[in-house]
Amino acid sequence: MQQAGSELINTIPAISVFFKPRLSGTRYLKEDADRAVITWSLTEPVGGIQDMTWTPTVNRFQAVLHKDGTIDFNYDEVHAEDAIVGVYPMVNQGNEEEIGTIDVAKKPAAENTAVPAHLDIKRVKLAAVDNLFLKVTVETRGPVLAENDPAIMGIAYRVCLDRTAPAAGCTQNSDAVWTIQGGGGRGRGGVGTPHYNALGPGVLPAVKVSGNNISAEGTLPAGFNAGDPIFLSATVQAPGAAPVTVDQVSPHPIKLAGITNPAVDLSSLKKENGPFPVVYETFHYMKPPRAVDLTCSVINALGDKFDMLAYYSDFRIDNPEAGTSSTGPLGGGPTGGAVTGIGANQRNLASSCTHGRFQWQFIQPVYVGANQMQEYPPDNLNETNKHNIAAYAHQLAERTANGKIPPYDYAMSQIGHEMGHRWSAFVSAKVGDETIQLGPTHWARGLQAPVAFPYQRPTEASAMGGGVWQDNFDGTFTQLDDDYYVPATGYSYLDLYLMGMISPAEVPDFFILRNLVPVGSDSNGHPIFKADRTKITIQNVIAAEGPRLPAVDQAQKNFNTGMVLVVEHGKTPSSKLIESVNGIRERWMDYWTTTTGHRSTMTTDPQ
């Protein structure tokens, strides 16, 4: 939410009374001669794996639009604690006024030749655009490489803003750091078309390249205000296995003139503080810690002995969803070797502080109060949404002795799915002259992906997507299980092959359905589709990706997951956090053994 506040600027004109993604409910409109009144009665998302509450919450607020242009925001009852409140008119005149420039002293000829011209800083400029945006421009000695040039991969132009003169110049420890990074989008193998992207507090992602200049703009970072004296510095980093700083500009004093900060404390404003081109306030939880910082903290403290890391916290972070995505360097376990033939390549082990073992992790911690960290949902929930666990309460309770669903089912959905991304779902299949992408990232909806060793139901589709499809032999197909990972499900034969658990010979032929068109449902409510069916074999996958190496007989079978409790600095874990994570830990080991057909083991050993 903190980042989204500035990203709404100049998208569409907006009046944000209480904007939070995924709120739902009823809106009311009343029009009088001199005003229009809009009232919202909304709830936060309810009952799902990515939700924070099992039952609806009350959020009632109102906007009154007066004929004279005055806007009133009124609040009756608000349960949610994170949102954006503000007014966002369009501001795009493009009026630019210089704030300050650093001209770099001319370097000796020998030094100039040692640094490529597109990485050699000649000038750094700050400007105010429409009194709203801060624009930073780095001018180099020669033309900046074009966006589609593969050589930009790994280049980083970094500009630092500090309230006091930094002793070490422009570093990641500066008060605010804007980085223009050359990289690729997500594609097969994790790399797509080369492009520049801007990162940092308040900065917009778009980057402009013109001749010797590369620039980005955004709103003032939190804590910086109009008229503040600051220190401006910059560095350039060249690509490589170990990125190296090839040029730098020492800190210079500059005064932030001609620009306002649209992020304000609304409760403290007075009429004389305006006018503002845009004004808003964001209410948000704590900033998420960086994934690599979490990982390095664990590995540096306990050693490089984890294949996977899962993080859980007793504080909420700035994310409207209760779950987490995942990432990792794709290490090779205890042997440290790379795994090939899975459509994804080992990458940048050093950034995760591993010598080669560590493989995959949650990107951010899961909050102990989230639905997915509860042992069971509340009793007697009336749930009809088949993507919510309570809808399966009767079916799943039949397999337990206590009359409840299996414990921590949502937690198994999350960890099973995210850790499965270490191997899935990135592969394609070569069928004849056509290469068919089976993902990417999640198996395509139409992929036939039945689970080899079901976790809790007779018919399950892979935790990584796809479905269980019945061929009706008339051009239609019945979907017996869909591509959503609730309740917790196991892994398909293709997943297990990519994981190194089964050989190619053990993967049955399967198929992919394309051009899906719904045509109805069967007597049990299963959807029926018309579709085009293409047969796939594991040899088609191998033809596209190469064989999975190490092969099944040499592949890793014993894994260790670090279950990490994350707390605020100086605090100790709550008893609820300890209890929940211990319960998840025990279920995770059982889940892994079950869904890999007892061909693999999972430990959660910190030693």
N, C-alpha and C positions, 0 to 999 in steps of 0.2 A: 504494500500500500504506500509505503514511503516513496518508492520509486515511481509508482503510477501517478502520483499527484502532479508531477511536472510533465509526464508523458501525455496527459490529456490536453495540454496547451496546443492550440491551433490544429486540433483534430476536427472537431465540430464545435459550434457554439453550444455551451452547456451551462445549466444551472444545477449544481450538485448540492442537494439538500442533505443527503446522507447516502453517498454512493459506496456500495460494497458489492463485489461480484457474488452472484449466486443467491441473493435475496429473492424471495418469491412471495406472491400474495396478490392483494387487490389494490387497485388504484381508483380514486374517485376524483371527478372534476365537477366544479360548480362555477358558473359564470354569472356575475352581476354586472351592472352598468359600469362600475368603476374598478372592478377587479375580477381576477380569475383565481380560484382556490383549488389547488391540487393536493390531495391527501393520500398518503400511502399507509397501508396496514400490512406489514410483511413479516416473514419469518426467515431465520437463517436456514440453510439446508439441513435436512433432518434424516437421520437413520442410516446414512450411507457410510462406506468405508473411508471416504475422504471428509467426513463431517465431524463436528464437535459436539453435537447434541442428538439425543434420540427422539426428543419431542419438540414440537414447535415453540419458538420464542416470539415475544411481542416486540414489534418495532413500529411505532406510529409517529409520523412526522408530516409536516405540511409546508408548502410554499404558497405564499400569497403574492400574486403579480399585480401591482397597482397600475392604474392607467397613467400615472405621472412618472412611471419608471422605477419606483421604489419596490424593493423585493423584501418580504418578510420570511424568515425561516422560523417555524414553530415546532416544538418537540413535546409530545405527550409522554410516551414511555418508550425507552430504547434499551434493548438488552444487549445488542452487539456493541463491542468496544473498539472496533477498527473500521474506519471509513474515511472518505474524502468529502469535505464540505467546502464549497466555494463557488465562484462565478468565473466562467471561462469564455469571455468574448473572443472573437478572432482578432489576432494582432499579427499582421503579416505585411506591413508597409515596407519593411526591409531597410529602414533608415539606420545607417551605421555611423557611429562616432568612435574615434580612436580613444582608448583609455591609456595605453602605454606601449612602448616598444623597447626591446632589448636588442641592440646591434652587437653582434659578436665580433671581438677583435679578430683581425685577419690572421690566419694561421700561417706558419712557415710552409714553404712549398713542399718540403718533405712530408710534413704532417698531412697536408692536403691530399697528397697522392696515396697515403696510407689508408684514408677513409673514403669509401665510395661517395661520389658527389651527392647522391640522393639520401645519404645518411649524415651528411656534414651540415650542421646547423649554421645558417648565416644570420638569421633574425627570428625573434619570437615576438608576436604581436597579440595584444588584447584589444578587443573592441566591444562596444555595447550596441546591440541591434534592437531597435524599437524600445529602448530603455528597459528591456525585459530580458534579453538573452545575452549571455557572455560568450563571445566568439574568440577562440584561440586559433592562431595560425602559426605554423612552423614553416619558415622559408629555408630551403636548403641550397647548397652551392650549385647543384645540378637538378634536372627534372626529376620529380617524384615518380616512382614506378606506377604504371597504370594499374587499375583495380584487377584486371583479368590476368596480370602477369604472375605466373607461379612463383617467381622470385620474391614476392611480398610475404610469403608464408613465414611467420615468425618475426617479422619486423615490428618494432614497437616504438612509436613516438610518444614520449611521456611528458606532460606538463604538470607541474606541481604548484599549488597555492598553499602558503603557510602564513600564519598570523604573526609568527616571530621568525627571525632568521634561522634556518635550519643548519646545524653544524655540518651535516653530511650531504647537503644539497638536495637534489630531487630524488627521493626514495619512496618506497611503498609506505614508509612511516610518516610521510608528510600529511598535513591536515586535510588536504583534498588532492586527489590524483586523477587526472584525466588521461587516459591512454588511448591512442589510435593504434589498433592492432591489425596486422595483416594476417589473415587466416582463411579457412575454408568453411563452408556450411556443412551440415551433416549430410553425408551421403554414404555410399558403400565404402567400408573401411574407415568411416568416420571423417572423410575429407570430401568436400564438394568444391564448387567453383570459387577461386580465390577472390576475396574482397576485403575491404577495410571496414572495421567496426569500431565505434567509440564506446568506451566503458568508463564508468566513474560516477560519483554522486551528482545527480542533476543533469548530466550530459545526455544529449540525444544521440541515438546510435548512428545517424547518417553522417557520412564523411564526404567532404568535397576535395577533389584533387584538381589543381589547375597549374600547369607548368611546374615551377619550383615550389609551389605552395600546397600544403595539405592542412585542412582546417576542420574543426568541429565546433558545435555550439550547444549551449544548454543554459539552464537557470543557475543562479548562484547556489553553491552547495550550502547545506545547513551550517549555520554559525557564521556565515559571511554576509555582510550587509553593505548597502550603498555608503560610500565615503570611507570604508575601512582601509587603513594602510595594510598592505600585504607584501609578501616576498614571492616573486615569480622565478621559477627555475625550470629546467628542462633536461631531458636525456634522450638519446636514441639507442636502441638495442638492435644488434644485428642477429639474424637467425642462426641457428646451429643447435647441436645436441645440448650444449651448455651455452645459452644466450649470453652475449658479451656486450657491455656498454661501450660503444665506439665513439660517442661524442656527448658532451654535456655543457649546459649553460649554468653558471653559478647563480645563486639567488640575487635578485635585484629588487629594490623597493619600488612599489607602484601603488597608487591610490585608486580604489574602485570608485570611479566617478561616472555619473550618467546612467546608472543602472539601479533597478529596484529588485528586491527579492520578493516574489509573489507568495512564497510560503511564509505564513504569519501565524501568530497566536491570536485568533479571532477575538477571544475574550478580553484581550488587552488593547484592542484598537479603539482609537477615537476618530472623530470626523476629520480632524486636522491631519491625520496620518495619510490620508489619501490625496489625490486619486491614485488608484492602482490600475495598470493596464490589465492585469489578471490578479486575482487574490484567492487563496485557498489555504486550508489547513488539513494536514493528514493526521489521523489518529491511528496509531499502529503499535504492534508489539515489537519486541526486541529484534534487531537486525540478525539474520541467520549467520552463524559462523561459517567461514569458508571451509569447504569439504577437505581440502588439502591440509588446512591448519589442524582440523580435528584429527586427521589421519597421522600427520607427523607427530602430533602431541602423543598419540597412543604408541606409535612404533618407537619413537625416541625414548619413551619412558619404560616400555615393557619389552621391546625387542621386535625384530622383524619375524614374527612367528604366526601371523594371521593371514588367512586366505581372503577373508571377508570381514567387514566391520559394519555393525548395525548400531545406530545412535538413538537414544531415547532421553527425553528431558522432562523436568518438572516445571518448566516455564514455556509459555507460548512464544513462537517466533512470528515474524512478519510474513505470513503466508495465509491466504484465505482458505487453503485446503489443509486437511489434517495429515495427509500422507507425505511421501517424499519420492522423488525420482532417484536415480542411481548413476554412478560413474565409477571409473577405476582405470588403472594403467594396464590391466590385462596381464599381470605377472603370471609366472608359470608354476606357482606353488613351491614346495621345498626344493625342487630341482632348479627353479628359476628360468627354465627354458620357455620359449614362446610356443603358443598353440596356434597352428595354422589350419587352413581349410574351413574356417568358421565365418569368413566374411568380415572379420575385424582383426586389427593388428595391434600387437603390443606397442605401448607408447609411453614415453616420458616417465620412466620409473622414478627418477630422482625427485620429481615434484611431489611424490607421495612418500618420500624418505624410505623407499624399499630398495633392497639390493636385487630384487627379482621375484620375491615370493608373493607379495600382496597383489590381489586381483581385482576386488570389487567392493563397493560400499554404498550405504545411503549417502545422499548429498547433504541432508540436513536431519536434525533429530526429530523424532516423532513425540509429540506432547502427551504426557501421561493422562491428561483429561480427554484425549480424543477417543472417539468411538472405538477405533481399532486397537486401543490399548486396554479395553475392558474385557474381563474374563468372559462375561456373558452379556447379551443385551438385556434390558429390563424385561420382566415377565409380562405377558399379555399384551404385547405390542400388536396393534392391528395393522399389519403391513402387507400391501399388495404389490409393491415394486419388487420385481424379481431380481433386481441388482442389489437389494438390501438383504442382509443375512436373516432378519427376523421373518422374512417370507418363507424361509426354509425350516423354521423352528420345529414343526411337527415331523417333517421328513427326517431331519438330522437327529432329532431326539430319540428316534427309534433304535439307533445303534449304540446308545449309551445307557448306563445303569441308573443314572440319577435323573433321567427324564429331561435333561437339558441338551442343547447342541454341544458339540465338542468345544472345549475351552479355547479362548483366544483364536477363534476362527478367522476374524478379520486380520489379526496380526500375521497369521500364516499366509493369508492372501497377499499381504503386502511384502513380506520378506521373501516368500517363495517366488513371487513375480520379479521383484527387483534383483535378487541374486541370480535368477535365471538369465538376466540380461548380460551376465558375464559371457554367455555363449550364444544367446538367441536375442533377436531374430533378424539376422543380417544377411542370410545367404540367398542366392538365386539358384535357378535350375536352368540348364541348357537343354531344351527339347527341340530336336531337329536344328533348324537354323535360328530359332528364337530363344533369347534369354529372358526368363520370366522371374521377376523379383517376387519372392515369397513373403517379404516383409513390406517396408523396412521397419526395424525397431520392434514392431509387434507383428505377429503373423497376420497375413491378410484375412479378412473376415471369411472369405470363401475357401480358405485352405482346410482340407480335411486333416484335422490334427487331434485324433482321439488320444486320451491318456493311456499309456502302457500299463501303469500301476496306479489305479485310482486311489485318491486319498480318502474319500468318504462317500462317494456316490457311484452307482454302477456305471453310469455314463457321464464322462467328464471330458470337456475340451481342454487343451493345454492352458496352463497358467500364463503362457506367453501370447495367447490369442488364437485365431483360427476358430474352428467349430467342429462339431460332430454332425456329419451330413449323411442322410439316408437317400440313396439314389432310388427314385421311384420308377426309373426306366421308361419314362414318358416325357423326358425333357424337363421334369421338375424334381426338386430336391427338398426334403424336409429337414429343418434345422433342429436336431435333438438336443444340442447344447450350444450356447452362443460363445462369443469371443470375450465375454466379461469374466473377471477372475474371482467372482463371489458366487457361491461359497468357495473356500479354498480348494483348488484343484491341483493335480499333479502335472507331469511333463509328458509330452508326446514322444513317440518313437524317434522323430527327427531331433527333438531337443536332446534326448538321451544319447543319440549318436554324436551330436555336436559336443556334448559334455564329456564324451569319452567313456560312457557307461555301457554301450552296446556296439556291436560290430555292424558294418554296412549290411551284412547278410540278415541281420535281425530286424531291419527296418522294412515293414511291409510297403508295397506300392501304395501310393495315395493319389490325391488329385487336387486341383484347384478349380474353383468355380468363379467365373468372371461374368460381367454383365448381369448381375443379380437383379431380378424384378419380382417383387412380392405378388403372389396370386391368391393368398388366403392362408388358412391354417387347418390342421387336422382336428380330429375329435378330442385330442388331449391338449389343444391350444398351441401346438408347435407350429411355427411359421413355415409356409411353403413358398418356394421361389422357383421361377424359371431361371436358367443359367446355362452358360456354355462351359462344358466340362473338359479339362485337359488332364490327362494322366501324367503323373510324375513318379519317377523312381529315385532311389538314393543315388544311383549312378548318374542321373541327370544333375543332381546337386554336385556330385564330385566332378563332373565334367565342367561345371561353372567355377567351382571354388578350389579344386584339388582335394586330395584325400585329407581327412582329419588326422593331424599328427600332433602329439604322439597318438598312435593307434590304440585301440581298446586295451590290448594286453600291457601296454606301457603307460597308459594314461593314469593320472592321479585319481585315487579312489578315496583317500582319507583327507577331510577338510577340517579347518578350524575357523570358527567365527568368533570375533571379539564382540561381546554385547556390552556397549559402552553407555554408562550413565553420565549425562551432561548436566551440570548445574551451574548456576551463576557463581561468579568468582567469590570465594570466601564462604560459600554455603555448602551444606551437606545434603546428600540425597534424601528425599522424603521416604517414609516407610512405604507409601503407596507406590512410588517409583521402583523401589527395590523389589517389592512383592510382584508387581506387574512384569518387570523385566525377567525376573527369575521364572515366572510362569511361561513367558514367551520363549525363554531359553530352553526349557524342558520340551515344550511342544515343537520347537524348531528342529531339535535333534531327531525326534520321532517322525516329524513330517519328512525330513530329508531321507531317512532310512526307508520309509514306506514308499515314497514317490520315486526313488531310484531302484526299487525292487530288491532292496537289501544288497545291492552291489556296491554301495558306498556308505561311508559313515561320516557323521558330522559331530565334532566336539565343540565345546564353547569354553576352552581352557585358557585363562589369562596367563598361565605359567609356561 
